[in-house]
């Protein structure tokens, strides 16, 4: 393999880009050239792109109040859990996963400390705490309660990772709500900044899978934006209507995403991500869940009805809330999380399901999908080379080989 890397670097790099992170970490020790290749930003991005497109190297992240565990979706049995280090673990605070993007997890403790963490490489970064900023005309003594909503994702325009924080203040006002603070953290600048533009007639709401032990009020990342379910307040006939609100991480602007034409309005709608695409899932009367996928982002006509899973007929279990998580490696099945308690593989073609029980899983949990990646939290470290540098070197090497082959009839 060392000879292959020396003589045919493109072929060797292509082979390596198909391997899981655990294997790549071992191969870094083979030689300095291997280590440099695997650590290059070009290789990291190639490996991530290949894994994301092929639905490979996916892990299921399970967490209860303090522990993190992973389950390899590529494993044949898919029944055993591996405990991972929780960088925020504390006897006094519960840890939540606010989001997953490109192999990175955004973790939040109940004391509001935040960390970014790559469970594959175990690299972590603590995020500085940003204090609440009350407006000048608001007396904090009038605040009776507040709710936090977070989001995490990648900004491809600035090649940055960002955390979004919403805080809704409630107190002495006609509808109980009178202020919202929005801040965005940038990994590149390692700082927070305030966003002034916010549609104040919208209220984010807690999703139906909210549980006191495993709270969840977080957005989902897809197409360079974080998405939440929101409701309209105080606009006549639109009052109480559900909307999908997106925050574009590159432009740092809000927008409304059009919804599909549902079969009926008697459902509990929520947003998710499936195979990198935005999706909505509608739980109806604890009997079935309807799943839609947006094939072309932002285009209403691209909403595609993926499936409707019926509880009694296809799962033989009743649930209050079902949530789609991921496609299988072959793309013919989807993984559903039911009531924060168990999982189901649903066969899209045969319309049948199989309940999955994972040994060692907590009785109540929240699940996230995380792709294994080498993405770093320092924007590229010592010895790393950019994709452009690597490509230029390969072009130069190719021209040299062609010159030698043609001029001296050498076989290279």
LUMMI-968531 format. One record per residue (C-alpha): residue number from 1; x, y, z. Coordinates in Angstrom, 2 decimals. Example, Ala and Ser with C-alpha at 12.3 -4.5 7.8 and 13.67 -1.06 7.14 Angstrom:
site n: 1&x: 12.30&y: -4.50&z: 7.80;
site n: 2&x: 13.67&y: -1.06&z: 7.14;
***
This chain:
site n: 1&x: 0.00&y: 0.00&z: 0.00;
site n: 2&x: 2.93&y: 2.34&z: 0.69;
site n: 3&x: 4.18&y: 1.66&z: -2.83;
site n: 4&x: 0.68&y: 2.30&z: -4.17;
site n: 5&x: 0.56&y: 5.65&z: -2.39;
site n: 6&x: 3.95&y: 6.60&z: -3.83;
site n: 7&x: 3.29&y: 5.53&z: -7.44;
site n: 8&x: -0.46&y: 6.02&z: -7.72;
site n: 9&x: -1.46&y: 8.63&z: -5.12;
site n: 10&x: -4.87&y: 9.32&z: -6.69;
site n: 11&x: -5.86&y: 5.62&z: -6.59;
site n: 12&x: -4.58&y: 5.21&z: -3.03;
site n: 13&x: -6.41&y: 8.34&z: -1.87;
site n: 14&x: -9.62&y: 7.09&z: -3.50;
site n: 15&x: -9.33&y: 3.78&z: -1.65;
site n: 16&x: -8.62&y: 5.50&z: 1.66;
site n: 17&x: -11.56&y: 7.87&z: 1.25;
site n: 18&x: -13.92&y: 4.88&z: 1.42;
site n: 19&x: -12.68&y: 3.68&z: 4.81;
site n: 20&x: -14.14&y: 4.48&z: 8.25;
site n: 21&x: -12.42&y: 7.01&z: 10.50;
site n: 22&x: -11.25&y: 4.30&z: 12.90;
site n: 23&x: -9.17&y: 2.70&z: 10.11;
site n: 24&x: -7.88&y: 6.05&z: 8.86;
site n: 25&x: -6.62&y: 6.95&z: 12.33;
site n: 26&x: -4.50&y: 3.78&z: 12.30;
site n: 27&x: -3.22&y: 4.41&z: 8.76;
site n: 28&x: -1.99&y: 7.86&z: 9.78;
site n: 29&x: 0.79&y: 6.04&z: 11.63;
site n: 30&x: 2.10&y: 4.25&z: 8.51;
site n: 31&x: 4.26&y: 7.13&z: 7.27;
site n: 32&x: 4.57&y: 10.90&z: 7.23;
site n: 33&x: 3.22&y: 11.05&z: 3.69;
site n: 34&x: 0.13&y: 9.03&z: 4.67;
site n: 35&x: -0.42&y: 11.23&z: 7.70;
site n: 36&x: -0.11&y: 14.37&z: 5.58;
site n: 37&x: -2.51&y: 13.02&z: 2.96;
site n: 38&x: -5.17&y: 11.94&z: 5.48;
site n: 39&x: -4.89&y: 15.23&z: 7.37;
site n: 40&x: -5.26&y: 17.38&z: 4.24;
site n: 41&x: -8.44&y: 19.41&z: 3.96;
site n: 42&x: -8.97&y: 18.05&z: 0.46;
site n: 43&x: -9.00&y: 14.46&z: 1.72;
site n: 44&x: -11.17&y: 15.33&z: 4.73;
site n: 45&x: -13.77&y: 16.94&z: 2.46;
site n: 46&x: -13.60&y: 14.10&z: -0.08;
site n: 47&x: -14.10&y: 11.49&z: 2.66;
site n: 48&x: -17.03&y: 13.44&z: 4.12;
site n: 49&x: -18.70&y: 13.93&z: 0.74;
site n: 50&x: -18.39&y: 10.26&z: -0.17;
site n: 51&x: -19.77&y: 9.09&z: 3.18;
site n: 52&x: -22.70&y: 11.52&z: 3.05;
site n: 53&x: -23.71&y: 10.63&z: -0.50;
site n: 54&x: -23.44&y: 6.86&z: 0.03;
site n: 55&x: -25.14&y: 6.88&z: 3.49;
site n: 56&x: -22.11&y: 5.05&z: 4.93;
site n: 57&x: -20.16&y: 5.41&z: 8.17;
site n: 58&x: -23.31&y: 6.58&z: 9.97;
site n: 59&x: -23.69&y: 6.29&z: 13.72;
site n: 60&x: -26.71&y: 6.62&z: 15.91;
site n: 61&x: -25.94&y: 8.88&z: 18.87;
site n: 62&x: -28.00&y: 7.99&z: 21.95;
site n: 63&x: -27.98&y: 10.07&z: 25.06;
site n: 64&x: -29.73&y: 10.17&z: 28.36;
site n: 65&x: -29.15&y: 12.82&z: 31.02;
site n: 66&x: -25.35&y: 12.42&z: 31.23;
site n: 67&x: -24.07&y: 9.67&z: 28.91;
site n: 68&x: -23.39&y: 9.48&z: 25.19;
site n: 69&x: -23.45&y: 6.21&z: 23.30;
site n: 70&x: -23.02&y: 5.30&z: 19.64;
site n: 71&x: -24.45&y: 2.51&z: 17.51;
site n: 72&x: -22.87&y: 1.73&z: 14.14;
site n: 73&x: -25.56&y: 1.67&z: 11.47;
site n: 74&x: -23.21&y: -0.22&z: 9.13;
site n: 75&x: -22.87&y: -3.13&z: 11.56;
site n: 76&x: -24.85&y: -6.28&z: 10.66;
site n: 77&x: -26.57&y: -6.71&z: 14.02;
site n: 78&x: -27.11&y: -3.02&z: 14.90;
site n: 79&x: -27.89&y: -4.00&z: 18.48;
site n: 80&x: -24.90&y: -3.01&z: 20.64;
site n: 81&x: -24.02&y: 0.39&z: 22.03;
site n: 82&x: -20.54&y: 1.82&z: 22.56;
site n: 83&x: -20.15&y: 4.44&z: 25.27;
site n: 84&x: -18.37&y: 7.64&z: 24.24;
site n: 85&x: -16.64&y: 10.29&z: 26.26;
site n: 86&x: -18.98&y: 13.15&z: 27.11;
site n: 87&x: -16.86&y: 16.32&z: 27.20;
site n: 88&x: -19.54&y: 18.11&z: 29.23;
site n: 89&x: -20.33&y: 15.29&z: 31.64;
site n: 90&x: -21.17&y: 16.58&z: 35.10;
site n: 91&x: -22.84&y: 15.17&z: 38.18;
site n: 92&x: -24.90&y: 18.34&z: 38.51;
site n: 93&x: -25.90&y: 19.02&z: 34.89;
site n: 94&x: -27.68&y: 17.14&z: 32.13;
site n: 95&x: -26.21&y: 17.10&z: 28.62;
site n: 96&x: -28.22&y: 17.54&z: 25.44;
site n: 97&x: -27.24&y: 17.18&z: 21.77;
site n: 98&x: -28.52&y: 20.32&z: 20.07;
site n: 99&x: -27.45&y: 19.27&z: 16.60;
site n: 100&x: -25.22&y: 17.19&z: 14.32;
site n: 101&x: -23.44&y: 18.36&z: 11.17;
site n: 102&x: -20.59&y: 16.86&z: 9.11;
site n: 103&x: -19.55&y: 14.56&z: 11.94;
site n: 104&x: -19.59&y: 17.27&z: 14.61;
site n: 105&x: -21.96&y: 17.36&z: 17.57;
site n: 106&x: -23.06&y: 20.52&z: 19.36;
site n: 107&x: -23.55&y: 19.69&z: 23.05;
site n: 108&x: -25.36&y: 21.79&z: 25.63;
site n: 109&x: -25.43&y: 21.42&z: 29.40;
site n: 110&x: -28.25&y: 22.57&z: 31.63;
site n: 111&x: -25.87&y: 25.23&z: 33.00;
site n: 112&x: -25.75&y: 26.64&z: 29.42;
site n: 113&x: -22.16&y: 25.58&z: 28.76;
site n: 114&x: -21.69&y: 24.53&z: 25.11;
site n: 115&x: -19.09&y: 22.35&z: 23.39;
site n: 116&x: -18.46&y: 21.21&z: 19.83;
site n: 117&x: -17.30&y: 17.62&z: 19.67;
site n: 118&x: -16.18&y: 15.13&z: 17.02;
site n: 119&x: -16.96&y: 11.69&z: 18.51;
site n: 120&x: -14.87&y: 9.95&z: 15.82;
site n: 121&x: -11.64&y: 11.83&z: 16.58;
site n: 122&x: -12.59&y: 12.90&z: 20.14;
site n: 123&x: -11.59&y: 16.47&z: 19.39;
site n: 124&x: -13.59&y: 19.05&z: 21.34;
site n: 125&x: -13.88&y: 22.80&z: 21.71;
site n: 126&x: -15.60&y: 24.72&z: 24.47;
site n: 127&x: -17.65&y: 27.68&z: 23.28;
site n: 128&x: -17.54&y: 30.91&z: 25.30;
site n: 129&x: -20.75&y: 31.67&z: 27.17;
site n: 130&x: -22.70&y: 34.66&z: 25.90;
site n: 131&x: -24.71&y: 36.51&z: 28.57;
site n: 132&x: -28.32&y: 37.57&z: 28.12;
site n: 133&x: -28.75&y: 41.11&z: 26.85;
site n: 134&x: -32.01&y: 42.71&z: 27.90;
site n: 135&x: -33.21&y: 45.65&z: 25.77;
site n: 136&x: -33.05&y: 49.08&z: 27.35;
site n: 137&x: -36.84&y: 49.34&z: 27.70;
site n: 138&x: -37.18&y: 45.93&z: 29.35;
site n: 139&x: -36.97&y: 45.45&z: 33.09;
site n: 140&x: -35.67&y: 41.96&z: 33.84;
site n: 141&x: -37.90&y: 41.90&z: 36.94;
site n: 142&x: -40.90&y: 41.63&z: 34.59;
site n: 143&x: -39.59&y: 38.39&z: 33.06;
site n: 144&x: -41.52&y: 35.45&z: 34.46;
site n: 145&x: -39.96&y: 32.75&z: 32.26;
site n: 146&x: -37.81&y: 32.18&z: 29.22;
site n: 147&x: -37.32&y: 29.38&z: 26.72;
site n: 148&x: -34.13&y: 28.57&z: 24.82;
site n: 149&x: -34.04&y: 27.28&z: 21.24;
site n: 150&x: -30.78&y: 26.34&z: 19.57;
site n: 151&x: -29.50&y: 25.29&z: 16.17;
site n: 152&x: -26.17&y: 24.15&z: 14.74;
site n: 153&x: -24.84&y: 23.82&z: 11.21;
site n: 154&x: -22.30&y: 24.61&z: 8.52;
site n: 155&x: -21.97&y: 27.90&z: 6.65;
site n: 156&x: -20.51&y: 26.91&z: 3.24;
site n: 157&x: -20.13&y: 30.52&z: 2.07;
site n: 158&x: -17.65&y: 31.39&z: 4.81;
site n: 159&x: -16.52&y: 27.80&z: 5.53;
site n: 160&x: -17.60&y: 28.18&z: 9.12;
site n: 161&x: -19.62&y: 26.30&z: 11.72;
site n: 162&x: -22.23&y: 28.27&z: 13.63;
site n: 163&x: -24.50&y: 27.92&z: 16.65;
site n: 164&x: -27.77&y: 29.87&z: 16.71;
site n: 165&x: -29.43&y: 30.75&z: 20.01;
site n: 166&x: -32.98&y: 32.04&z: 20.44;
site n: 167&x: -34.29&y: 33.12&z: 23.82;
site n: 168&x: -37.99&y: 33.86&z: 24.14;
site n: 169&x: -38.84&y: 36.05&z: 27.14;
site n: 170&x: -42.29&y: 35.78&z: 28.70;
site n: 171&x: -43.88&y: 38.02&z: 31.29;
site n: 172&x: -46.26&y: 40.94&z: 31.72;
site n: 173&x: -47.82&y: 41.45&z: 28.26;
site n: 174&x: -51.20&y: 40.67&z: 26.64;
site n: 175&x: -50.06&y: 37.36&z: 25.13;
site n: 176&x: -47.32&y: 36.72&z: 27.68;
site n: 177&x: -44.53&y: 37.18&z: 25.12;
site n: 178&x: -42.65&y: 40.43&z: 24.73;
site n: 179&x: -39.10&y: 39.87&z: 23.55;
site n: 180&x: -36.80&y: 37.53&z: 21.63;
site n: 181&x: -33.02&y: 37.62&z: 21.61;
site n: 182&x: -31.15&y: 36.02&z: 18.70;
site n: 183&x: -27.39&y: 35.42&z: 18.73;
site n: 184&x: -25.04&y: 33.53&z: 16.42;
site n: 185&x: -21.71&y: 31.98&z: 17.37;
site n: 186&x: -18.99&y: 31.62&z: 14.74;
site n: 187&x: -16.34&y: 28.93&z: 15.17;
site n: 188&x: -14.00&y: 30.82&z: 12.85;
site n: 189&x: -14.08&y: 34.00&z: 14.94;
site n: 190&x: -14.79&y: 32.18&z: 18.23;
site n: 191&x: -17.30&y: 34.89&z: 19.15;
site n: 192&x: -21.02&y: 35.64&z: 19.38;
site n: 193&x: -22.92&y: 38.42&z: 17.66;
site n: 194&x: -26.48&y: 39.61&z: 17.95;
site n: 195&x: -29.00&y: 39.38&z: 15.10;
site n: 196&x: -31.48&y: 42.26&z: 15.16;
site n: 197&x: -33.81&y: 41.14&z: 12.39;
site n: 198&x: -36.42&y: 38.69&z: 13.68;
site n: 199&x: -40.08&y: 38.14&z: 12.67;
site n: 200&x: -41.62&y: 39.02&z: 16.03;
site n: 201&x: -45.04&y: 37.68&z: 15.13;
site n: 202&x: -43.60&y: 34.15&z: 15.23;
site n: 203&x: -43.18&y: 31.97&z: 18.30;
site n: 204&x: -41.10&y: 28.84&z: 18.34;
site n: 205&x: -42.83&y: 25.96&z: 20.07;
site n: 206&x: -41.60&y: 22.86&z: 21.83;
site n: 207&x: -41.90&y: 19.75&z: 19.64;
site n: 208&x: -44.05&y: 16.77&z: 20.64;
site n: 209&x: -41.03&y: 14.63&z: 21.55;
site n: 210&x: -40.17&y: 17.04&z: 24.37;
site n: 211&x: -39.50&y: 15.07&z: 27.54;
site n: 212&x: -38.42&y: 16.44&z: 30.95;
site n: 213&x: -35.50&y: 14.00&z: 31.12;
site n: 214&x: -34.48&y: 14.36&z: 27.46;
site n: 215&x: -35.54&y: 17.85&z: 26.48;
site n: 216&x: -35.53&y: 18.90&z: 22.84;
site n: 217&x: -36.13&y: 22.34&z: 21.39;
site n: 218&x: -33.55&y: 22.36&z: 18.64;
site n: 219&x: -33.58&y: 23.11&z: 14.94;
site n: 220&x: -32.55&y: 20.72&z: 12.17;
site n: 221&x: -29.82&y: 21.53&z: 9.66;
site n: 222&x: -30.29&y: 21.11&z: 5.91;
site n: 223&x: -29.19&y: 23.09&z: 2.84;
site n: 224&x: -27.06&y: 25.61&z: 4.75;
site n: 225&x: -29.92&y: 26.60&z: 7.06;
site n: 226&x: -31.35&y: 25.62&z: 10.43;
site n: 227&x: -35.10&y: 24.96&z: 10.56;
site n: 228&x: -37.68&y: 25.13&z: 13.33;
site n: 229&x: -41.41&y: 24.74&z: 13.60;
site n: 230&x: -43.06&y: 28.03&z: 14.58;
site n: 231&x: -46.56&y: 29.36&z: 15.05;
site n: 232&x: -48.07&y: 32.68&z: 13.96;
site n: 233&x: -49.39&y: 34.97&z: 16.71;
site n: 234&x: -51.84&y: 37.86&z: 16.34;
site n: 235&x: -52.47&y: 37.92&z: 12.58;
site n: 236&x: -56.19&y: 37.35&z: 12.18;
site n: 237&x: -56.97&y: 34.11&z: 10.38;
site n: 238&x: -53.29&y: 33.14&z: 10.37;
site n: 239&x: -53.17&y: 33.17&z: 14.17;
site n: 240&x: -52.05&y: 29.76&z: 15.40;
site n: 241&x: -50.91&y: 28.55&z: 11.98;
site n: 242&x: -47.83&y: 26.33&z: 11.86;
site n: 243&x: -44.87&y: 27.45&z: 9.76;
site n: 244&x: -41.38&y: 26.20&z: 8.93;
site n: 245&x: -38.90&y: 28.96&z: 9.77;
site n: 246&x: -35.34&y: 28.76&z: 8.46;
site n: 247&x: -32.26&y: 30.74&z: 9.40;
site n: 248&x: -29.72&y: 30.87&z: 6.56;
site n: 249&x: -26.29&y: 30.51&z: 8.19;
site n: 250&x: -24.45&y: 32.18&z: 5.31;
site n: 251&x: -26.69&y: 35.21&z: 4.79;
site n: 252&x: -27.76&y: 35.18&z: 8.47;
site n: 253&x: -31.34&y: 35.89&z: 7.45;
site n: 254&x: -34.72&y: 34.37&z: 8.24;
site n: 255&x: -37.04&y: 32.89&z: 5.65;
site n: 256&x: -40.25&y: 30.87&z: 5.51;
site n: 257&x: -40.15&y: 27.45&z: 3.83;
site n: 258&x: -43.29&y: 26.39&z: 1.91;
site n: 259&x: -45.03&y: 23.27&z: 3.19;
site n: 260&x: -46.48&y: 20.33&z: 1.24;
site n: 261&x: -50.18&y: 19.89&z: 0.56;
site n: 262&x: -51.04&y: 17.53&z: 3.39;
site n: 263&x: -53.76&y: 14.92&z: 3.05;
site n: 264&x: -55.50&y: 16.49&z: 6.07;
site n: 265&x: -54.94&y: 19.12&z: 8.74;
site n: 266&x: -55.56&y: 16.76&z: 11.65;
site n: 267&x: -51.95&y: 16.07&z: 12.52;
site n: 268&x: -48.99&y: 17.18&z: 14.60;
site n: 269&x: -46.38&y: 18.47&z: 12.14;
site n: 270&x: -42.66&y: 18.67&z: 12.83;
site n: 271&x: -39.48&y: 19.15&z: 10.82;
site n: 272&x: -36.53&y: 16.82&z: 10.37;
site n: 273&x: -33.79&y: 15.87&z: 7.95;
site n: 274&x: -33.58&y: 12.65&z: 5.96;
site n: 275&x: -30.66&y: 11.82&z: 3.70;
site n: 276&x: -29.52&y: 15.44&z: 3.76;
site n: 277&x: -32.93&y: 16.73&z: 2.63;
site n: 278&x: -35.44&y: 18.68&z: 4.68;
site n: 279&x: -38.43&y: 16.57&z: 5.65;
site n: 280&x: -41.67&y: 16.96&z: 7.57;
site n: 281&x: -43.38&y: 14.21&z: 9.51;
site n: 282&x: -46.98&y: 14.34&z: 10.62;
site n: 283&x: -48.16&y: 12.15&z: 13.49;
site n: 284&x: -51.91&y: 11.52&z: 13.35;
site n: 285&x: -53.98&y: 10.38&z: 16.32;
site n: 286&x: -51.25&y: 8.06&z: 17.65;
site n: 287&x: -52.03&y: 5.72&z: 14.76;
site n: 288&x: -49.79&y: 6.68&z: 11.85;
site n: 289&x: -47.04&y: 8.99&z: 10.66;
site n: 290&x: -46.91&y: 10.64&z: 7.23;
site n: 291&x: -43.45&y: 11.56&z: 5.91;
site n: 292&x: -42.66&y: 14.12&z: 3.19;
site n: 293&x: -39.24&y: 14.95&z: 1.70;
site n: 294&x: -38.27&y: 18.20&z: -0.06;
site n: 295&x: -36.25&y: 17.06&z: -3.10;
site n: 296&x: -35.37&y: 20.58&z: -4.32;
site n: 297&x: -34.81&y: 22.95&z: -1.44;
site n: 298&x: -37.21&y: 25.88&z: -1.22;
site n: 299&x: -39.45&y: 24.66&z: -4.05;
site n: 300&x: -42.96&y: 23.80&z: -2.86;
site n: 301&x: -43.66&y: 21.55&z: -5.85;
site n: 302&x: -40.66&y: 19.37&z: -4.98;
site n: 303&x: -42.27&y: 18.03&z: -1.79;
site n: 304&x: -42.59&y: 14.26&z: -2.27;
site n: 305&x: -44.74&y: 11.98&z: -0.16;
site n: 306&x: -42.30&y: 9.28&z: 0.95;
site n: 307&x: -44.54&y: 6.99&z: 2.96;
site n: 308&x: -47.28&y: 6.64&z: 5.55;
site n: 309&x: -46.50&y: 4.20&z: 8.36;
site n: 310&x: -49.55&y: 2.74&z: 10.10;
site n: 311&x: -49.04&y: 1.70&z: 13.71;
site n: 312&x: -51.19&y: -1.37&z: 14.22;
site n: 313&x: -50.77&y: -2.87&z: 10.74;
site n: 314&x: -47.10&y: -2.26&z: 10.01;
site n: 315&x: -45.36&y: -1.84&z: 13.36;
site n: 316&x: -47.68&y: -3.70&z: 15.75;
site n: 317&x: -47.01&y: -1.00&z: 18.32;
site n: 318&x: -48.82&y: 2.21&z: 19.18;
site n: 319&x: -46.88&y: 5.42&z: 19.66;
site n: 320&x: -47.45&y: 9.05&z: 20.50;
site n: 321&x: -44.64&y: 10.36&z: 18.33;
site n: 322&x: -42.58&y: 8.83&z: 15.51;
site n: 323&x: -39.54&y: 10.57&z: 14.01;
site n: 324&x: -37.58&y: 9.57&z: 10.85;
site n: 325&x: -33.81&y: 9.52&z: 11.31;
site n: 326&x: -31.96&y: 8.01&z: 8.36;
site n: 327&x: -32.02&y: 5.88&z: 5.24;
site n: 328&x: -30.42&y: 2.46&z: 5.23;
site n: 329&x: -27.18&y: 1.99&z: 3.29;
site n: 330&x: -29.15&y: 0.72&z: 0.30;
site n: 331&x: -31.73&y: 3.49&z: 0.57;
site n: 332&x: -34.65&y: 1.04&z: 0.64;
site n: 333&x: -35.43&y: 1.46&z: 4.35;
site n: 334&x: -35.80&y: 4.31&z: 6.82;
site n: 335&x: -35.02&y: 4.26&z: 10.52;
site n: 336&x: -37.78&y: 5.57&z: 12.81;
site n: 337&x: -37.48&y: 6.55&z: 16.46;
site n: 338&x: -40.68&y: 5.90&z: 18.41;
site n: 339&x: -41.52&y: 7.70&z: 21.66;
site n: 340&x: -37.82&y: 8.05&z: 22.64;
site n: 341&x: -37.90&y: 4.36&z: 23.55;
site n: 342&x: -37.19&y: 2.11&z: 20.56;
site n: 343&x: -36.41&y: 2.00&z: 16.85;
site n: 344&x: -38.00&y: 0.55&z: 13.74;
site n: 345&x: -36.55&y: -0.20&z: 10.32;
site n: 346&x: -39.34&y: 0.45&z: 7.82;
site n: 347&x: -39.06&y: -1.17&z: 4.38;
site n: 348&x: -40.28&y: 1.38&z: 1.82;
site n: 349&x: -40.91&y: -1.18&z: -0.92;
site n: 350&x: -42.48&y: -4.02&z: 1.08;
site n: 351&x: -44.18&y: -1.65&z: 3.55;
site n: 352&x: -43.14&y: -3.79&z: 6.48;
site n: 353&x: -41.21&y: -2.99&z: 9.62;
site n: 354&x: -38.85&y: -4.56&z: 12.11;
site n: 355&x: -38.50&y: -3.38&z: 15.70;
site n: 356&x: -34.88&y: -2.94&z: 16.81;
site n: 357&x: -33.85&y: -3.29&z: 20.44;
site n: 358&x: -30.37&y: -2.08&z: 21.37;
site n: 359&x: -28.55&y: -3.68&z: 24.29;
site n: 360&x: -27.39&y: -1.13&z: 26.83;
site n: 361&x: -29.61&y: 1.68&z: 25.57;
site n: 362&x: -31.19&y: 3.87&z: 28.28;
site n: 363&x: -34.94&y: 3.38&z: 28.83;
site n: 364&x: -35.65&y: 6.92&z: 27.57;
site n: 365&x: -33.31&y: 8.64&z: 25.15;
site n: 366&x: -32.91&y: 11.15&z: 22.34;
site n: 367&x: -31.25&y: 9.97&z: 19.13;
site n: 368&x: -29.19&y: 11.87&z: 16.56;
site n: 369&x: -27.55&y: 10.71&z: 13.35;
site n: 370&x: -23.83&y: 11.48&z: 13.01;
site n: 371&x: -21.56&y: 10.66&z: 10.08;
site n: 372&x: -18.02&y: 9.57&z: 10.86;
site n: 373&x: -15.66&y: 12.30&z: 9.68;
site n: 374&x: -12.21&y: 13.80&z: 10.16;
site n: 375&x: -13.54&y: 17.37&z: 10.27;
site n: 376&x: -11.48&y: 19.43&z: 12.69;
site n: 377&x: -12.47&y: 22.20&z: 15.05;
site n: 378&x: -9.42&y: 24.37&z: 14.46;
site n: 379&x: -9.97&y: 25.20&z: 10.79;
site n: 380&x: -6.99&y: 23.12&z: 9.72;
site n: 381&x: -4.01&y: 22.30&z: 11.83;
site n: 382&x: -0.26&y: 22.05&z: 11.53;
site n: 383&x: 0.76&y: 19.93&z: 8.57;
site n: 384&x: -2.63&y: 20.21&z: 6.89;
site n: 385&x: -2.84&y: 21.26&z: 3.27;
site n: 386&x: -5.77&y: 22.71&z: 1.45;
site n: 387&x: -7.61&y: 20.96&z: -1.34;
site n: 388&x: -6.29&y: 23.51&z: -3.82;
site n: 389&x: -2.67&y: 22.86&z: -2.78;
site n: 390&x: -3.13&y: 19.12&z: -3.08;
site n: 391&x: -4.77&y: 19.37&z: -6.49;
site n: 392&x: -2.04&y: 21.67&z: -7.81;
site n: 393&x: 0.65&y: 19.23&z: -6.70;
site n: 394&x: -1.14&y: 16.35&z: -8.40;
site n: 395&x: -1.48&y: 18.33&z: -11.64;
site n: 396&x: 2.24&y: 19.13&z: -11.53;
site n: 397&x: 3.10&y: 15.48&z: -10.90;
site n: 398&x: 0.85&y: 14.36&z: -13.76;
site n: 399&x: 2.49&y: 16.79&z: -16.21;
site n: 400&x: 5.93&y: 15.56&z: -15.12;
site n: 401&x: 4.95&y: 11.92&z: -15.58;
site n: 402&x: 3.48&y: 12.62&z: -19.03;
site n: 403&x: 6.67&y: 14.45&z: -20.04;
site n: 404&x: 8.91&y: 11.59&z: -18.88;
site n: 405&x: 6.68&y: 8.96&z: -20.49;
site n: 406&x: 6.63&y: 10.75&z: -23.85;
site n: 407&x: 10.22&y: 12.01&z: -23.97;
site n: 408&x: 12.03&y: 9.02&z: -22.49;
site n: 409&x: 9.45&y: 6.28&z: -23.10;
site n: 410&x: 9.27&y: 5.52&z: -19.38;
site n: 411&x: 6.34&y: 3.62&z: -17.89;
site n: 412&x: 5.25&y: 5.51&z: -14.78;
***
